[in-house]
Amino acid sequence: MNDPRDAIDVPGSQTIEGLRSVALAVYVLQGLSFLWGITAVIGVIVDYVKLDDARGTWVESHLRWQIRTFWWALFWSVIGMLLIFAFGLGFLILSVVYFWTIYRVVKGWLKLTERRPVRPAF
């Protein structure tokens, strides 16, 4: 059975399209963060600013997904950096964070282009 939150937005909805554009821009900023880390910080700030506007829409799931991606990636990156000299464990953690972040950006972007909410697998 289909979840009503999976519904495609009404064509021409300026509010949804505007929020969708914001989510798209943040995915781009998250992708660019592999080159310039500051873009992830800018993206999460944008997410927090637009979160209230997106409340109750399918785009809200994308903003929350992006926020969680930022904070978990930051948390594990700090742990990885602290453990960088501990038997190479830090490099392993940083590698996992790198690929996990790519996965989250790609999955979110694909769901956004389908106009569907993104749901965590775990």
Backbone hydrogen bonds in HBPLUS format (Angstrom, degrees):
<---DONOR---> <-ACCEPTOR-->    atom                        ^
c    i                          cat <-CA-CA->   ^        H-A-AA   ^      H-
h    n   atom  resd res      DA  || num        DHA   H-A  angle D-A-AA Bond
n    s   type  num  typ     dist DA aas  dist angle  dist       angle   num
A0006-ASP N   A0003-ASP O   2.80 MM   3  5.42 162.5  1.83 122.3 128.5     1
A0007-ALA N   A0004-PRO O   3.18 MM   3  5.45 165.0  2.21 109.4 113.6     2
A0013-SER N   A0010-VAL O   3.13 MM   3  5.76 144.5  2.26 146.0 145.1     3
A0017-GLU N   A0013-SER O   2.99 MM   4  6.11 164.9  2.02 151.0 156.0     4
A0018-GLY N   A0014-GLN O   2.86 MM   4  5.88 153.3  1.93 142.5 149.9     5
A0019-LEU N   A0015-THR O   2.99 MM   4  6.23 161.5  2.02 150.8 155.6     6
A0020-ARG N   A0016-ILE O   2.75 MM   4  5.91 154.4  1.82 150.9 159.2     7
A0021-SER N   A0017-GLU O   2.92 MM   4  6.09 150.2  2.01 141.9 149.3     8
A0022-VAL N   A0018-GLY O   3.05 MM   4  6.37 148.0  2.16 141.4 150.1     9
A0023-ALA N   A0019-LEU O   2.93 MM   4  6.27 162.8  1.96 152.2 156.0    10
A0024-LEU N   A0020-ARG O   2.90 MM   4  6.13 156.6  1.95 147.2 154.0    11
A0025-ALA N   A0021-SER O   2.91 MM   4  6.11 158.0  1.96 145.3 151.1    12
A0026-VAL N   A0022-VAL O   2.96 MM   4  6.27 151.6  2.04 150.3 158.2    13
A0027-TYR N   A0023-ALA O   2.97 MM   4  6.29 152.4  2.05 147.9 155.2    14
A0028-VAL N   A0024-LEU O   3.04 MM   4  6.38 154.6  2.11 148.3 155.2    15
A0029-LEU N   A0025-ALA O   2.89 MM   4  6.22 155.7  1.95 145.1 152.2    16
A0030-GLN N   A0026-VAL O   2.77 MM   4  6.03 155.3  1.83 150.4 157.0    17
A0031-GLY N   A0027-TYR O   2.92 MM   4  6.16 153.8  1.99 145.2 152.4    18
A0032-LEU N   A0028-VAL O   2.86 MM   4  6.14 157.5  1.91 152.4 158.7    19
A0033-SER N   A0029-LEU O   3.03 MM   4  6.16 122.1  2.37 135.6 149.9    20
A0033-SER N   A0030-GLN O   3.18 MM   3  5.07 139.8  2.35  92.6 104.2    21
A0034-PHE N   A0031-GLY O   3.37 MM   3  6.17 171.8  2.37 117.6 119.9    22
A0035-LEU N   A0032-LEU O   2.86 MM   3  5.50 152.7  1.93 117.6 125.7    23
A0036-TRP N   A0032-LEU O   2.90 MM   4  6.13 168.6  1.91 153.7 157.3    24
A0039-THR N   A0036-TRP O   3.12 MM   3  6.06 161.1  2.16 128.6 132.3    25
A0040-ALA N   A0037-GLY O   3.15 MM   3  5.82 145.7  2.27 116.2 123.6    26
A0041-VAL N   A0038-ILE O   3.08 MM   3  5.19 120.4  2.45  98.2 112.7    27
A0042-ILE N   A0038-ILE O   3.05 MM   4  6.43 158.8  2.10 153.5 159.2    28
A0043-GLY N   A0039-THR O   2.92 MM   4  6.08 157.0  1.97 142.2 148.8    29
A0044-VAL N   A0040-ALA O   2.98 MM   4  6.24 158.4  2.03 148.7 153.0    30
A0045-ILE N   A0041-VAL O   3.11 MM   4  6.31 152.8  2.19 146.6 153.9    31
A0046-VAL N   A0042-ILE O   3.03 MM   4  6.32 160.4  2.06 152.0 157.0    32
A0047-ASP N   A0043-GLY O   2.91 MM   4  6.22 157.3  1.97 149.0 155.6    33
A0048-TYR N   A0044-VAL O   3.02 MM   4  6.27 162.8  2.05 147.5 150.6    34
A0049-VAL N   A0045-ILE O   3.01 MM   4  6.26 156.0  2.07 150.2 157.1    35
A0050-LYS N   A0046-VAL O   2.99 MM   4  6.19 155.1  2.05 154.7 160.6    36
A0051-LEU N   A0047-ASP O   2.94 MM   4  5.83 120.2  2.31 145.8 160.1    37
A0054-ALA N   A0050-LYS O   3.15 MM   4  6.41 141.9  2.30 149.7 160.6    38
A0054-ALA N   A0051-LEU O   3.14 MM   3  5.19 127.6  2.43  96.8 110.3    39
A0055-ARG N   A0052-ASP O   3.33 MM   3  5.21 152.8  2.41  97.4 105.3    40
A0057-THR N   A0054-ALA O   2.94 MM   3  5.58 156.1  2.00 150.3 149.5    41
A0060-GLU N   A0057-THR O   3.19 MM   3  5.55 145.5  2.32 104.3 113.1    42
A0062-HIS N   A0059-VAL O   2.92 MM   3  5.22 127.3  2.20 104.7 118.8    43
A0063-LEU N   A0059-VAL O   3.15 MM   4  6.59 157.4  2.20 155.6 161.7    44
A0064-ARG N   A0060-GLU O   2.96 MM   4  6.21 165.0  1.98 157.7 161.6    45
A0065-TRP N   A0061-SER O   2.90 MM   4  5.95 151.8  1.98 138.0 146.5    46
A0066-GLN N   A0062-HIS O   2.87 MM   4  6.09 157.2  1.92 149.7 155.1    47
A0067-ILE N   A0063-LEU O   2.96 MM   4  6.17 154.7  2.02 145.6 152.6    48
A0068-ARG N   A0064-ARG O   2.89 MM   4  6.11 167.6  1.90 153.8 156.8    49
A0069-THR N   A0065-TRP O   2.89 MM   4  6.06 154.8  1.95 143.8 151.6    50
A0070-PHE N   A0066-GLN O   2.98 MM   4  6.20 160.8  2.02 147.0 151.4    51
A0071-TRP N   A0067-ILE O   3.04 MM   4  6.35 173.0  2.05 159.8 159.5    52
A0072-TRP N   A0068-ARG O   2.93 MM   4  5.94 169.7  1.94 154.7 158.2    53
A0073-ALA N   A0069-THR O   2.98 MM   4  5.88 157.3  2.03 143.7 150.9    54
A0074-LEU N   A0070-PHE O   2.88 MM   4  6.05 157.7  1.93 150.5 157.3    55
A0075-PHE N   A0071-TRP O   2.90 MM   4  6.04 166.0  1.92 147.7 151.9    56
A0076-TRP N   A0072-TRP O   2.97 MM   4  6.12 177.9  1.97 154.8 155.3    57
A0077-SER N   A0073-ALA O   2.87 MM   4  5.84 143.4  2.00 140.2 150.9    58
A0078-VAL N   A0074-LEU O   2.96 MM   4  6.16 157.3  2.01 153.0 157.8    59
A0079-ILE N   A0075-PHE O   3.08 MM   4  6.42 161.8  2.11 149.0 154.2    60
A0080-GLY N   A0076-TRP O   2.83 MM   4  5.94 159.0  1.87 140.7 147.2    61
A0081-MET N   A0077-SER O   2.84 MM   4  6.04 155.0  1.90 146.2 152.9    62
A0082-LEU N   A0078-VAL O   2.92 MM   4  6.16 153.8  1.99 148.9 156.1    63
A0083-LEU N   A0079-ILE O   2.97 MM   4  6.21 140.5  2.13 145.5 156.5    64
A0084-ILE N   A0081-MET O   3.43 MM   3  5.09 167.2  2.44  99.4 101.6    65
A0086-ALA N   A0083-LEU O   2.95 MM   3  5.07 159.8  1.99 109.8 116.5    66
A0090-GLY N   A0083-LEU O   3.02 MM   7  4.40 130.7  2.27 123.6 111.5    67
A0089-LEU N   A0086-ALA O   2.98 MM   3  5.74 164.4  2.01 125.4 128.9    68
A0091-PHE N   A0088-GLY O   3.11 MM   3  5.39 123.4  2.44 103.2 116.3    69
A0092-LEU N   A0088-GLY O   3.29 MM   4  6.69 153.5  2.37 149.7 156.8    70
A0093-ILE N   A0089-LEU O   3.00 MM   4  6.31 164.4  2.02 153.9 157.6    71
A0094-LEU N   A0090-GLY O   2.88 MM   4  6.07 164.6  1.90 151.4 155.9    72
A0095-SER N   A0091-PHE O   2.94 MM   4  6.04 148.7  2.04 140.6 149.1    73
A0096-VAL N   A0092-LEU O   2.98 MM   4  6.26 160.6  2.02 152.5 157.3    74
A0097-VAL N   A0093-ILE O   2.94 MM   4  6.19 163.1  1.97 153.4 158.2    75
A0098-TYR N   A0094-LEU O   2.95 MM   4  6.07 155.3  2.02 142.1 148.9    76
A0099-PHE N   A0095-SER O   3.09 MM   4  6.39 168.7  2.10 156.3 156.6    77
A0100-TRP N   A0096-VAL O   2.83 MM   4  5.90 158.1  1.88 152.8 160.1    78
A0101-THR N   A0097-VAL O   2.90 MM   4  5.95 157.1  1.95 147.6 153.0    79
A0102-ILE N   A0098-TYR O   3.12 MM   4  6.41 157.6  2.17 145.1 151.3    80
A0103-TYR N   A0099-PHE O   2.95 MM   4  6.16 163.4  1.97 147.7 152.2    81
A0104-ARG N   A0100-TRP O   2.98 MM   4  6.24 159.0  2.02 148.1 153.2    82
A0105-VAL N   A0101-THR O   2.96 MM   4  6.17 161.6  2.00 154.0 158.4    83
A0106-VAL N   A0102-ILE O   2.93 MM   4  6.10 169.9  1.94 158.5 161.4    84
A0107-LYS N   A0103-TYR O   2.84 MM   4  5.94 169.7  1.85 155.0 158.5    85
A0108-GLY N   A0104-ARG O   2.97 MM   4  5.93 163.3  2.00 142.0 147.4    86
A0109-TRP N   A0105-VAL O   2.91 MM   4  5.97 162.1  1.94 147.1 152.7    87
A0110-LEU N   A0106-VAL O   2.94 MM   4  6.12 165.6  1.96 154.7 158.0    88
A0111-LYS N   A0107-LYS O   3.04 MM   4  6.26 164.3  2.06 152.0 156.1    89
A0112-LEU N   A0108-GLY O   2.85 MM   4  6.03 153.6  1.92 149.3 157.5    90
A0113-THR N   A0109-TRP O   2.96 MM   4  6.27 155.1  2.02 151.1 157.0    91
A0114-GLU N   A0110-LEU O   3.16 MM   4  6.42 135.8  2.36 138.8 150.5    92
A0114-GLU N   A0111-LYS O   3.13 MM   3  5.02 128.9  2.41  92.6 106.4    93
A0116-ARG N   A0111-LYS O   2.97 MM   5  5.23 172.1  1.98 151.0 152.0    94
A0115-ARG N   A0112-LEU O   2.93 MM   3  4.86 154.8  2.00 102.9 110.7    95
